[in-house]
């Protein structure tokens, strides 16, 4: 496959997943902001989200004060924010259009219709009146895109690059959600039972990654931060966990390997092994924030390695 084609497929998937993940992060902040708390605590939650998304400086340059409505607008449709939902879905559609002949009709139509419907929804008052409903729509369209891709496309290199982009992006986001809620929320290592307010706080986090029912099924007990961290990092049967994402990354890298990708495969394999054989007690003892920060740096480097080996033409 031409590196240019692989690049468009990879980034189509990453931008689609990034839009969904941004919607998930915003939704959990909307839900937790409804809990009884001071204005300072509420602002801290929104600022932590901007910080972990590496968008705090860009937001501060444009807005004089931090308010929930301003953050939502900045993260959803601000043209100056390249990571906004609008920007991501637009880029996903443009990348899909560039490789229209590689995609099935159904996959292209999902990408195109999502972009068209987004314009209509933003022109209405949906985001202002019911932001959670808008975020659910973004998540649903991402689910639809993945389902149609798996259900209609030939299992060749095109699908492997799409899934590689999806799960690299998902791993990055799961780590960011964990970090902003644990480090930002000051719940770094507690494993004790929670207050009623804490229950709703962490319940909202689990719902943001579609993990509330899964948590109940796996642990059948009270919600604790340590178990949440274990579920979202080390459980390979949890679809959005770091380990599950790295399972997919390693598998799809193996399917598209070439003459120069062995070092990248080894790098990904090391990250996978650290999660596969890791224990949550050791991670908490070492510091969850430091562990997640290191993982995010490694995922960034892995993305660069994939670009170097597959997506950018090698220098002669």
C-alpha positions as CSV (number, residue, x, y, z in Angstrom):
1,X,0.0,0.0,0.0
2,X,1.2,3.5,-0.8
3,X,2.3,5.4,2.3
4,X,0.1,8.3,1.3
5,X,-3.0,6.1,1.3
6,X,-2.0,4.5,4.6
7,X,-1.5,7.9,6.0
8,X,-5.1,9.0,5.1
9,X,-6.6,5.9,6.5
10,X,-4.6,6.1,9.7
11,X,-5.6,9.7,10.3
12,X,-9.2,9.2,9.3
13,X,-9.5,6.7,12.1
14,X,-7.5,8.8,14.6
15,X,-9.6,11.9,14.0
16,X,-12.9,10.0,14.3
17,X,-11.7,8.4,17.5
18,X,-10.4,11.7,18.8
19,X,-13.8,13.4,18.3
20,X,-15.5,10.6,20.2
21,X,-12.9,10.8,23.0
22,X,-13.3,14.6,23.3
23,X,-17.0,14.1,23.5
24,X,-16.5,11.5,26.3
25,X,-14.2,13.8,28.2
26,X,-16.6,16.8,27.9
27,X,-19.5,14.7,28.9
28,X,-17.9,13.4,32.1
29,X,-17.1,17.0,33.1
30,X,-20.6,18.1,32.4
31,X,-21.9,15.3,34.6
32,X,-19.5,15.9,37.5
33,X,-20.1,19.7,37.4
34,X,-23.7,19.0,38.4
35,X,-22.5,17.5,41.7
36,X,-22.6,19.7,44.8
37,X,-19.2,21.6,44.8
38,X,-17.8,25.0,45.1
39,X,-17.2,27.2,42.1
40,X,-13.5,26.8,42.6
41,X,-13.7,23.0,42.5
42,X,-15.9,23.2,39.4
43,X,-13.4,25.5,37.6
44,X,-10.5,23.2,38.7
45,X,-12.2,20.2,36.9
46,X,-12.5,22.2,33.6
47,X,-9.0,23.6,33.9
48,X,-7.6,20.1,34.5
49,X,-9.3,18.8,31.4
50,X,-7.8,21.6,29.3
51,X,-4.4,20.9,30.9
52,X,-4.3,17.2,30.2
53,X,-5.5,17.9,26.6
54,X,-2.5,20.4,26.3
55,X,-4.9,23.2,25.3
56,X,-4.8,25.4,28.4
57,X,-2.5,28.0,26.8
58,X,-4.6,28.1,23.6
59,X,-7.8,28.6,25.7
60,X,-6.3,31.3,27.8
61,X,-5.2,33.3,24.8
62,X,-8.7,33.5,23.5
63,X,-10.9,33.6,26.7
64,X,-10.5,36.0,29.6
65,X,-12.2,33.7,32.2
66,X,-12.7,30.0,32.6
67,X,-16.4,29.1,32.3
68,X,-18.0,25.7,31.5
69,X,-19.8,27.2,28.5
70,X,-16.6,28.7,27.1
71,X,-14.7,25.5,27.5
72,X,-17.5,23.5,25.7
73,X,-17.6,25.9,22.8
74,X,-13.8,25.9,22.6
75,X,-13.6,22.1,22.6
76,X,-16.6,21.5,20.2
77,X,-16.5,24.1,17.5
78,X,-13.8,26.7,17.9
79,X,-12.1,27.1,14.5
80,X,-8.8,28.0,16.3
81,X,-8.7,24.7,18.1
82,X,-7.4,21.9,15.8
83,X,-8.5,19.3,18.3
84,X,-12.1,20.5,18.5
85,X,-14.9,18.0,17.6
86,X,-15.7,20.0,14.5
87,X,-12.1,20.1,13.4
88,X,-11.7,16.4,14.0
89,X,-14.8,15.3,12.1
90,X,-13.9,17.6,9.3
91,X,-10.4,16.2,9.0
92,X,-11.8,12.6,9.3
93,X,-14.1,13.4,6.3
94,X,-11.3,15.0,4.3
95,X,-9.0,12.1,4.8
96,X,-11.8,9.7,3.8
97,X,-12.5,11.7,0.7
98,X,-8.8,11.5,-0.3
99,X,-9.0,7.7,-0.3
100,X,-12.6,7.3,-1.4
101,X,-11.6,4.5,-3.8
102,X,-10.1,2.4,-1.0
103,X,-13.2,2.6,1.2
104,X,-16.5,0.8,0.7
105,X,-19.5,3.0,-0.1
106,X,-20.9,2.5,3.3
107,X,-17.8,3.7,5.1
108,X,-17.5,6.8,3.0
109,X,-21.2,7.6,3.4
110,X,-21.0,7.4,7.2
111,X,-18.1,9.8,7.3
112,X,-19.7,12.2,4.9
113,X,-23.2,12.1,6.5
114,X,-21.6,12.6,10.0
115,X,-20.0,15.8,8.7
116,X,-23.3,17.0,7.2
117,X,-25.4,16.2,10.2
118,X,-22.8,17.9,12.5
119,X,-23.4,21.2,10.7
120,X,-27.2,20.9,11.2
121,X,-26.9,20.1,14.9
122,X,-24.5,22.9,15.6
123,X,-26.9,25.3,13.8
124,X,-29.6,24.3,16.2
125,X,-29.6,25.0,20.0
126,X,-28.8,21.4,20.9
127,X,-25.3,22.0,22.2
128,X,-26.5,24.9,24.4
129,X,-29.7,23.2,25.7
130,X,-28.6,19.6,26.0
131,X,-24.8,19.2,25.6
132,X,-24.9,15.5,26.8
133,X,-27.3,14.7,23.9
134,X,-24.9,16.2,21.4
135,X,-22.0,14.2,22.9
136,X,-24.0,11.0,22.7
137,X,-24.6,11.7,19.0
138,X,-20.8,12.1,18.4
139,X,-20.1,8.8,20.2
140,X,-22.9,7.0,18.3
141,X,-21.5,8.2,14.9
142,X,-18.0,7.0,15.9
143,X,-19.4,3.6,16.9
144,X,-21.3,3.5,13.6
145,X,-18.1,4.2,11.6
146,X,-16.1,1.4,13.3
147,X,-19.0,-1.1,12.9
148,X,-19.4,-0.3,9.2
149,X,-15.6,-0.5,8.7
150,X,-15.4,-4.0,10.3
151,X,-18.6,-5.2,8.7
152,X,-18.0,-4.1,5.1
153,X,-14.3,-3.8,4.4
154,X,-11.9,-6.5,3.2
155,X,-9.5,-7.5,6.0
156,X,-6.5,-6.2,4.2
157,X,-3.8,-3.5,5.0
158,X,-6.4,-0.7,4.8
159,X,-8.4,-2.1,7.8
160,X,-5.2,-2.7,9.7
161,X,-4.1,0.9,9.3
162,X,-7.5,2.1,10.3
163,X,-7.5,0.0,13.4
164,X,-4.0,1.0,14.2
165,X,-5.0,4.6,14.2
166,X,-8.1,3.9,16.2
167,X,-6.4,2.1,19.1
168,X,-3.4,4.4,19.3
169,X,-5.7,7.3,19.7
170,X,-7.9,5.4,22.2
171,X,-4.9,4.4,24.4
172,X,-3.8,8.1,24.5
173,X,-7.3,9.3,25.5
174,X,-7.9,6.6,28.2
175,X,-4.6,7.5,29.8
176,X,-5.6,11.2,29.7
177,X,-9.0,10.7,31.2
178,X,-7.5,8.6,34.0
179,X,-4.8,11.2,34.7
180,X,-7.2,14.2,34.7
181,X,-9.5,12.5,37.1
182,X,-7.0,10.9,39.4
183,X,-4.2,13.5,39.5
184,X,-6.4,16.5,38.9
185,X,-8.9,15.2,41.4
186,X,-6.4,14.3,44.1
187,X,-7.4,10.7,44.3
188,X,-4.0,9.3,43.4
189,X,-3.8,6.2,45.6
190,X,-6.8,5.8,47.8
191,X,-8.5,2.4,47.8
192,X,-11.1,3.0,50.5
193,X,-14.8,3.1,50.1
194,X,-16.3,6.3,48.9
195,X,-18.7,8.9,50.1
196,X,-22.0,9.4,48.2
197,X,-20.5,12.3,46.3
198,X,-17.4,10.3,45.3
199,X,-19.6,7.5,44.1
200,X,-21.3,9.8,41.6
201,X,-18.0,11.4,40.6
202,X,-16.3,8.1,39.8
203,X,-19.5,6.6,38.4
204,X,-19.5,9.5,35.8
205,X,-15.9,8.6,35.0
206,X,-16.8,5.0,34.4
207,X,-19.7,5.9,32.2
208,X,-17.5,8.2,30.2
209,X,-15.6,5.1,29.0
210,X,-18.7,2.8,28.9
211,X,-17.3,1.0,31.9
212,X,-19.9,1.4,34.7
213,X,-21.8,-1.9,34.0
214,X,-18.5,-3.7,33.3
215,X,-17.1,-2.5,36.6
216,X,-20.1,-4.0,38.4
217,X,-19.8,-7.2,36.5
218,X,-16.1,-7.6,37.2
219,X,-15.8,-6.5,40.8
220,X,-19.4,-6.8,42.2
221,X,-18.4,-4.4,45.0
222,X,-18.1,-0.8,46.0
223,X,-16.3,1.5,43.5
224,X,-12.7,2.4,44.5
225,X,-10.2,4.5,42.6
226,X,-7.6,1.7,42.6
227,X,-10.0,-0.7,41.0
228,X,-11.0,1.9,38.4
229,X,-7.4,2.3,37.5
230,X,-6.9,-1.4,37.3
231,X,-9.9,-1.8,35.1
232,X,-8.9,0.9,32.7
233,X,-5.2,0.0,32.6
234,X,-4.7,-3.7,33.1
235,X,-7.8,-5.5,32.1
236,X,-7.5,-6.9,28.6
237,X,-11.2,-7.7,28.5
238,X,-12.2,-4.1,29.0
239,X,-12.5,-2.6,25.5
240,X,-11.2,0.8,26.3
241,X,-8.4,-0.2,28.7
242,X,-4.8,0.5,27.9
243,X,-4.0,-3.2,27.7
244,X,-6.8,-3.9,25.3
245,X,-5.7,-1.0,23.1
246,X,-2.1,-2.2,23.0
247,X,-3.3,-5.8,22.2
248,X,-4.8,-4.3,19.0
249,X,-1.8,-2.1,18.3
250,X,0.6,-5.0,18.5
251,X,-1.6,-7.3,16.4
252,X,-2.2,-4.8,13.7
253,X,1.5,-3.7,13.6
254,X,2.3,-7.4,13.0
255,X,-0.1,-7.5,10.1
256,X,1.5,-4.5,8.3
257,X,5.2,-5.1,9.2
258,X,7.8,-4.2,6.7
259,X,11.6,-4.3,6.4
260,X,12.2,-1.3,8.7
261,X,9.5,-1.7,11.3
262,X,11.1,-4.3,13.6
263,X,12.2,-1.7,16.2
264,X,8.8,-0.2,16.2
265,X,7.3,-3.6,16.9
266,X,9.7,-4.2,19.7
267,X,8.9,-0.8,21.2
268,X,5.1,-1.5,21.1
269,X,5.8,-5.0,22.5
270,X,7.6,-3.5,25.5
271,X,4.6,-1.2,26.3
272,X,2.3,-4.1,25.9
273,X,4.3,-6.4,28.2
274,X,4.5,-3.8,30.9
275,X,0.7,-3.6,30.9
276,X,0.1,-7.3,30.5
277,X,2.3,-8.3,33.4
278,X,1.8,-5.2,35.5
279,X,0.1,-5.1,38.9
280,X,-2.0,-2.1,40.1
281,X,-0.4,-2.1,43.6
282,X,3.1,-1.6,42.0
283,X,1.7,1.1,39.7
284,X,0.1,3.0,42.6
285,X,3.3,2.6,44.7
286,X,5.3,4.1,41.8
287,X,2.8,6.9,41.3
288,X,-0.1,6.7,39.0
289,X,0.4,10.2,37.5
290,X,4.1,9.5,36.7
291,X,3.1,6.1,35.2
292,X,0.4,7.7,33.0
293,X,2.7,10.6,32.0
294,X,5.3,8.1,30.9
295,X,2.8,6.0,29.0
296,X,1.5,9.1,27.1
297,X,5.1,10.0,26.2
298,X,5.6,6.5,24.9
299,X,2.3,6.5,22.9
300,X,3.4,9.8,21.3
301,X,6.7,8.3,20.4
302,X,5.0,5.1,19.0
303,X,2.8,7.2,16.8
304,X,5.9,9.0,15.5
305,X,7.6,5.6,14.8
306,X,4.5,4.4,12.9
307,X,4.6,7.6,10.8
308,X,8.3,7.1,10.1
309,X,8.0,3.4,9.2
310,X,4.7,3.4,7.3
311,X,3.1,6.7,6.6
312,X,5.9,9.0,5.5
313,X,8.0,8.0,2.4
314,X,11.5,7.0,3.5
315,X,14.4,9.1,2.3
316,X,16.3,7.6,-0.5
